[in-house]
Amino acid sequence: MKRREFLKYTGLGAASVGLLGAAALPAAAADKKAVRLTILHTNDMHSRIEPFPSNAAQWAGMGGMARRATLIEQIRQQEPNVLLLDSGDIWQGTPYFNFFQGELEYKLMSQMAYDASTLGNHDFDNGLEGLQKQLPNATFPFLIANYDFSQTILAGKFQPYKVFEKQGIRIGVFGLGIEMAGLVADKNFGATKYLDPVAVAKDMVTKLRGPERCDLVICLSHLGYKYESAKLDDRKLAAQVSGIDLILGGHTHTFLEKPEPIASPNGQPTLINQVGWSGINLGRLDYAFEHGTRRPTVAASAVVPIRQA
């Protein structure tokens, strides 16, 4: 992606972007033979193309996709292996969605070279037909393992997971969506079937840890961070399913200062992270894979605010 072309497409001038001033994180490991992997992530962007207005009551001047693109480009120049992921609710929230119906969001994310996203409930706001119409504008896959679209016009349009390979390290990424009944108008999801996320997640881990030989397993979740009720959330999912290294969440617009570890049934921790909403922050986790063992270690994490320097 060329930054000048990005700015031209969005209609944003160079003066509105500025420098991000985001310093590079420390080297991921002292062992120079360790493989470094940087995970960048967003959630609940809600069609926030431009920064919040300077006179906004909250988040004034923050966010903006052009600024995020600049930051991502800087990190890619600094780090050897980068994955850029999103946890859903790309659509709805500004006039850009009302006017372009999601086309602009998908095209700009494609220019930023997102590697994958999952689906949020608001990504169905224009129904199955609206989603189908805009999918060709996305060059990245939407991963969703617990929605069965086989009886809909979207049959075969999505995949449950994808495996990425970076310098010999295999990273398995799968997606989980929230139950849409009662949250999304019935006509908007039609005959889409909701499958139990816990059972599906266990199946995904079995496949990714087994035949797919993954060294790191990531869940892109739009279940929500935490509910006081029995409703399934990311924390409950982590406590019930072993083998997930990282859950990147969405839906609840939760601002976490750092990833939260939750003990899984086998005693190993699963990290949960979520970085608010509207593209205000970019989440970052740096992993190091020890030479010989391929065991992942989190060397650093950061929540990077998207704002003008």
C-alpha positions in Angstrom: 0.0 0.0 0.0 1.3 3.4 -0.9 0.4 6.0 1.7 -0.1 8.8 -0.9 -2.7 6.6 -2.7 -4.4 5.8 0.6 -4.8 9.5 1.5 -6.0 10.3 -2.0 -8.7 7.5 -1.8 -9.9 8.7 1.6 -9.9 12.3 0.7 -7.8 13.1 3.8 -5.0 15.7 3.5 -1.5 15.1 4.8 -2.1 17.7 7.5 -4.8 15.6 9.0 -2.5 12.6 9.5 0.6 13.8 11.3 3.2 11.6 12.9 2.1 8.9 15.3 5.2 9.0 17.4 4.8 5.3 18.2 8.2 4.0 19.3 9.1 0.5 18.4 8.8 -2.1 21.1 11.9 -3.8 22.5 13.4 -6.7 20.6 11.1 -9.7 21.2 13.8 -11.9 22.7 17.4 -11.7 23.8 18.1 -14.9 21.8 18.8 -13.7 18.3 17.9 -17.1 17.0 14.3 -16.8 18.3 11.6 -16.2 15.7 9.7 -13.0 16.4 6.0 -12.5 15.6 4.0 -9.3 16.0 0.2 -9.5 16.3 -1.6 -6.3 15.5 -5.4 -6.1 16.1 -8.5 -4.0 16.1 -12.2 -4.5 17.0 -15.5 -2.7 16.6 -14.3 -0.1 14.1 -17.9 0.9 13.4 -17.2 2.7 10.2 -14.9 5.3 11.8 -13.0 6.3 8.7 -11.9 9.8 9.9 -10.7 10.8 13.4 -13.2 11.9 16.0 -13.8 15.7 15.5 -11.6 18.0 17.6 -14.6 19.3 19.4 -16.0 15.8 20.3 -17.1 15.4 23.9 -15.0 12.2 24.1 -12.0 10.8 22.1 -11.5 14.2 20.4 -9.1 14.0 17.6 -8.4 10.3 18.1 -8.6 7.4 15.6 -8.7 7.6 11.8 -7.9 4.9 9.3 -5.2 6.9 7.5 -3.3 7.4 10.8 -3.7 3.7 11.5 -2.3 2.8 8.1 0.7 4.9 8.7 1.4 3.2 12.1 0.9 -0.3 10.6 3.3 0.6 7.8 5.9 1.8 10.3 5.6 -1.4 12.3 5.9 -3.6 9.3 9.1 -1.9 8.4 10.5 -2.5 11.9 9.4 -6.1 12.4 10.1 -9.2 10.3 6.8 -11.1 10.9 3.4 -9.2 11.3 -0.2 -10.4 11.4 -3.0 -7.8 11.2 -6.3 -9.1 12.6 -9.8 -7.8 13.4 -12.6 -9.0 15.6 -15.7 -7.8 13.9 -18.3 -5.0 13.8 -16.5 -3.2 11.0 -19.7 -1.6 9.9 -22.3 0.9 11.3 -21.8 4.1 13.2 -21.0 6.9 10.8 -22.5 8.3 7.6 -19.8 6.6 5.6 -21.7 3.3 6.2 -25.0 4.8 5.4 -23.7 6.2 2.1 -21.2 3.5 0.9 -22.9 0.5 2.6 -19.6 -1.0 3.8 -17.6 -0.7 0.5 -15.3 1.9 1.8 -14.4 0.1 5.0 -13.5 -3.2 3.2 -11.5 -1.4 0.6 -9.4 0.6 3.1 -8.8 -2.5 5.3 -7.7 -4.3 2.1 -5.3 -1.5 1.4 -3.9 -1.9 4.9 -3.4 -5.6 4.1 -5.5 -7.1 6.9 -4.7 -10.8 7.2 -8.1 -11.8 8.5 -11.3 -10.7 10.4 -14.3 -12.4 11.9 -17.9 -11.3 11.7 -19.7 -9.1 14.2 -23.5 -8.7 14.6 -23.4 -5.2 12.9 -21.8 -6.8 9.9 -25.3 -8.1 9.2 -27.0 -4.7 9.3 -27.7 -4.8 5.6 -28.8 -8.5 5.7 -27.2 -11.4 4.0 -27.6 -9.7 0.6 -25.7 -6.6 1.7 -22.9 -8.7 3.1 -22.7 -10.7 -0.1 -22.6 -7.6 -2.2 -19.6 -6.1 -0.3 -17.5 -9.3 0.1 -15.7 -8.9 -3.2 -14.3 -5.6 -1.9 -12.3 -7.4 0.8 -9.1 -9.1 -0.1 -8.8 -10.7 3.3 -10.8 -13.7 4.6 -13.6 -13.6 7.1 -13.1 -16.5 9.5 -16.2 -17.8 11.3 -16.4 -21.3 12.6 -19.8 -21.3 14.5 -22.1 -19.9 11.9 -23.5 -22.4 9.4 -24.4 -20.6 6.2 -25.1 -23.7 4.2 -28.8 -22.9 3.7 -28.2 -19.3 2.8 -26.9 -17.3 -0.2 -23.6 -17.1 1.7 -22.9 -20.8 1.5 -19.2 -21.4 0.8 -18.3 -17.7 1.3 -16.5 -18.1 4.6 -13.9 -20.5 6.1 -13.7 -21.5 9.8 -10.0 -21.0 10.2 -6.8 -20.1 8.3 -3.2 -21.1 9.0 -0.5 -18.5 8.5 3.2 -19.4 8.3 5.9 -17.0 9.3 9.5 -18.0 9.2 8.6 -21.6 9.8 6.1 -20.9 12.6 2.5 -21.9 12.0 -0.2 -19.7 13.4 -3.8 -21.0 13.4 -6.5 -18.4 13.5 -10.3 -19.1 13.8 -13.3 -17.0 14.4 -16.4 -17.2 16.7 -19.5 -15.0 16.5 -22.1 -14.0 19.0 -25.6 -15.5 19.0 -27.7 -13.3 16.7 -31.2 -14.3 17.7 -32.6 -11.4 19.7 -29.7 -9.2 18.8 -30.0 -9.0 15.0 -33.3 -8.8 13.1 -34.3 -12.3 12.0 -34.6 -11.2 8.4 -31.0 -10.0 8.5 -29.4 -13.4 9.2 -32.1 -15.6 7.7 -31.4 -19.4 7.8 -27.9 -18.9 9.3 -27.4 -21.5 12.1 -25.6 -20.6 15.3 -23.4 -23.4 16.6 -22.2 -23.8 20.2 -18.9 -21.7 20.4 -17.4 -23.9 23.1 -17.9 -27.2 21.2 -16.7 -25.5 18.0 -13.6 -24.0 19.7 -12.6 -27.4 21.0 -12.9 -28.8 17.5 -10.9 -26.0 16.1 -8.1 -26.5 18.7 -8.0 -30.3 17.9 -7.6 -29.5 14.2 -5.1 -26.7 14.5 -2.9 -28.4 17.2 -3.2 -31.8 15.4 -3.3 -32.1 11.6 -2.4 -28.4 11.0 0.6 -28.6 13.4 0.1 -25.0 14.6 2.6 -23.5 17.1 0.2 -20.7 18.1 -3.6 -20.7 18.1 -5.6 -17.5 18.0 -9.4 -17.0 18.3 -11.0 -13.9 16.8 -14.0 -13.6 19.0 -17.1 -11.4 18.8 -18.7 -12.9 21.9 -17.9 -10.1 24.3 -15.3 -9.7 27.1 -17.4 -10.3 30.3 -21.0 -10.7 31.4 -22.3 -11.1 34.9 -25.0 -13.5 33.6 -24.4 -17.1 32.3 -24.0 -15.7 28.8 -20.9 -17.0 27.1 -18.0 -14.5 27.0 -14.3 -14.6 26.2 -13.4 -15.2 29.8 -15.8 -18.2 30.1 -14.6 -19.5 26.8 -11.0 -19.4 27.9 -11.8 -21.2 31.2 -13.6 -24.0 29.3 -11.4 -24.7 26.3 -7.7 -25.7 26.5 -5.2 -25.0 23.7 -6.1 -21.4 22.7 -3.1 -19.1 23.2 -4.8 -15.8 22.5 -8.4 -14.6 22.3 -8.7 -11.2 20.5 -12.2 -10.0 21.4 -14.9 -7.6 20.4 -18.5 -6.6 20.8 -18.4 -5.1 24.4 -16.0 -2.2 23.4 -13.8 -3.1 26.3 -10.6 -1.1 26.9 -8.0 -3.4 28.4 -4.7 -1.9 29.4 -2.9 -5.2 28.9 -3.9 -8.8 27.9 -5.6 -10.7 30.7 -4.5 -14.3 31.4 -7.2 -16.9 32.2 -6.4 -20.4 33.3 -7.7 -23.0 30.8 -8.8 -26.5 31.9 -5.3 -27.9 31.4 -3.8 -25.2 33.6 -2.1 -23.3 30.7 -3.0 -19.6 30.5 -5.1 -18.1 27.6 -4.6 -14.4 27.0 -7.5 -12.2 26.3 -7.2 -8.8 24.7 -9.6 -6.1 23.4 -8.8 -2.5 22.5 -12.0 -0.5 22.8 -13.8 0.6 19.7 -13.9 3.0 16.6 -10.2 2.5 15.8 -9.1 4.6 18.8 -6.4 2.1 19.6 -4.2 -0.5 17.9 -3.5 -3.6 19.9 0.0 -5.1 19.8 1.5 -8.3 21.1 5.0 -9.4 20.4 5.8 -13.1 20.6 9.2 -14.9 20.6 9.4 -18.6 19.6 12.4 -20.2 21.3 14.9 -21.8 18.9 14.4 -25.6 18.8 11.3 -25.7 21.0 9.0 -23.4 18.9 7.3 -22.6 22.3 5.7 -19.1 22.2 6.5 -16.5 24.8 4.9 -13.0 25.0 7.9 -10.7 25.1 5.9 -7.4 25.0 2.4 -6.0 24.7 1.1 -2.5 24.1 -2.1 -0.6 23.4 -1.1 2.1 20.9 -3.4 5.1 20.8 -4.2 6.4 17.3 -3.8 10.1 17.4 -2.0 13.0 15.9 1.4 13.6 17.3 
